[in-house]
């Protein structure tokens, strides 16, 4: 039996989330020059900006393929979006968001957060693609809407689970200590007090998928909750979206939920 399957986990403590809880944000942007997808992502996040009443921490990575961090800051100011901390780093193409994951958490001072603190972690989705295909944009819209549109529903799940997201996928990222599951797309809410105190939070795979696989190092999949499309397949395939994902989505949400404006 692999060592990771021998680990003993305490049951997830049930908590009661109060109305004055703190909702923090960590966000990563790679502002590529070939499109304005990063601005589009900021526009989507802007719709839900008032939800975040805690600390908001941003990382902007740059290289010869991007605009500079100052342009990102200017655009955020034009939208009235004030981050408490903005980190800047040179991009590392091999590890992508892993480059800023731990610095974001440390800037948020996660070790000091309490039972009434919650974090939403996400990034500007689809910015690397030269052309943003419709299903990639739908992917991002689904993640923004399902995670941020109905806080009351998310709160109910966070009272009983350590992490909440959509598009939970299994049998991937079979690395040491990983339970081989993730939220495909890397948008999720989580309980820092419980996860950080488990002592494994600095374990991050040093690969491009490292932030996506991070939760799998922290807990088995049944300690998380999936709001939509559990046990999903590869979301990069348009046919899967046409045949499975979008029909399922429209059974749960109205069509305006995927309106990008």
N, C-alpha and C positions, 0 to 999 in steps of 0.2 A: 504494500500500500504506500503510495507517495506520501512524503512527509507532510505536505500541505493538507492531506485528508485526515491526518492524525491530530491536527490542532483542535483544541477544545475551546468553544466559544460560549460565553455566558449568554443567556437569552437576551433578546433585545428588550431593554426596559421601556415600558409604556410610559409616556409622558403626557402632560396636558399643556398644550400650547396656548398661551394667553394672547389677548389682543395687542398687548404692548411688546410682543416678541420682536427681536431684531432680525431683519432680513438683509443679509450682506450679499455682495456681488463680487465675483472674480471674472475677468473678461480678458481675452487675448485677441489682438488684431495684427494681421499681416497685411498692410495696406498696398497691395500690388498696383502697379501703374497700368497694367493692361486692361483693367476694368474698374468700375466704381462699385464693385460688389461689397467692398468694405463699408462704403457709405450706406448702401442698401441695408446691410446688417445693422448698422447704427440706427437707421430709421426704424427697423423692426423693434429693436431694443427700446427705443424712445417711447413706443406705444405703452410700455409697461414701466416706465422709469419711476413713477410715483410709488410703485410697489416696494422699492428698495429704501428702507428707512434706516439702514445701518451703514456700515462703511462700504464704499465702492472702490475697488482696486482694479486698475487697468494695466496691461502690459502691451506695449507696441514694439514689434520687432521690425527691423529694416535691413535692406541690402540694396544692391544696384537695381533690383527689379521693383522697388517700392518708392513711394513718396516718403518724405521725412516725417518724423514724429510730430513736428510742429504743425504740419497741415492737418494731421489727425486731431490734435488739440484744438485747432481753430474750428474745425468742423463740429466737434463736440460742443464748443462754446456757442456756435451758431444755433445749435439745437437746445441750448440751455441745460446741457448734461454735464454736471460737475462731479468729477471723480475725486475722491479724497487723496488717492495716491496714484501716480502714473509712473510706471517703470519703463525704461527703454533699454533694449538689448539688440545687438547685432543678430540677425537671423542665423540659425543653424539648420541647414536643409535636412540634416540627418535625423534630428530629433524634434524639429518643429515646436509644438506647444510645450513639450517637456522642458525646453530651454527656460521657460518662465513659470512653470507650475509651482515649484517649491518657493521661488521668490515671491510669487503672488500670495501664497499661504502665509509666508513669514511676514509680509507687509501687512497682512490682515491680522497678524498676531493671534493665530488660531489656537495656540496653547492656552491663551487667556480667556477664550470664549466659554460661555456657560450654557446651561440647559435650555435657555430661552433664546439662543442664537442659532441661526440657520443660514446656510450659504447656497446661493445659486451660482454654478460654474458653467461657463460657456465660452464660445469664441466666434469670431466672424466666419461663418460657414460658407464654403465654396469659393473662396477668394483665389485659390491657386489655379482654378480652371480658366483657360483662355476664353471659353464661351460657357455661360452658365445654362446648362440644359434645364428644361422645365421641371424634371423630377428632382433635381438637386435643389432648386429653389423651393419646391414643395416640401422637401425634407426639412429645410431650415424653417419654413413657415409652420410646419407641424410642431417642431420642437419649441419654437417661441410660444405658439398658442397654447399647446397642451400644458406646458410647464408654468406659464405666466398668466394666462387668462383667468383661471379660476383658483385663486389662492386658497379658498376655503376647502376645496377638494384636496389640494396638495397637503394642506395642514392636517387633514384627517389621516392621510397616509403617513406623514412624518411623525405623527404621534405613536405609530406602531412599527415603523421601519426606519432603518438608518439612512436610506437613500431612496429617492423617487425620481423617475424619469420616464421616457418612452423608448420604444424600439430596443427592448432588451434582447440581447443575442447571446447564445451559448456556444461552447466548444471553440473558443478562439483565444489567442494569446496564452498558449500553454507554456508559461514561463515559471520559474521557481517561485513557490508560495502563492501562485495565482490560481483562483478557483474557476478560471476559464469562462467568464461571462463579462459583459459590458453593456452600457447603453450606447448603441451605435449612433455616432454623431457627437457624443460627448457634451450633451446638455443635461444637467441633473441638479437636483436639490439634495443637500445632505446635512446630517447632524454632526457638527464638528466636535462637540463636547464628548460624545460617545466614541466617534471614530478616532480622534486624536489620542484619547486616553488608552486606546488599544495598543498604541505604541509602534504601529507599523507604517505610519503615515509618510515617512520619508523614503519608503521603498517605491521607486518609480523606474519602470523599464526604460533603459536608455536607447530607445528606438522611436520611430515616428509615431507609433501607436501608444506611447507611454502614458499619456493622460487618459486615453480611452481605457487602458487596461488597469489603471490605478485602483479603481474601486474593487476590482477582482482580487487585489492583494489585501484588501481591508476586511473582506467578509465573504461568506457564501452567498449565492444569488437569492436564497429565500429570506435574507435579511434586508432585501430591497423590495420595492414595489414598482410595477410597470403600469403606467396609465393607459398605454395604447400599444397594440401590435407586439405583444409578447412573443418570444421565440421567433423573431423576425429573420428573414433571409437577407441576402446581400442587397442593400438599398441603392447600390450604384446601377442596378439593372432597371431600365425604364419599363420593361415588360412586367416586372414584378409590381411596380407602382400601378400600372394600368389595370392589371388583373386582380390584384390583392389589396394593396395598401389604400389606394384612393376609394374603392368601394367600401372598405371597412371604415375609413375616416368619415365618409358622408353618412354612414349609419349612426355615428356618434356625434358629429358636429355638423353645423349648417355650412353651406358652401361659402358663405362670406368669411368663414374662419380662415380660408386660404387666400383671401384678398390681400395683396401686398401693399395696398395703399393705406 
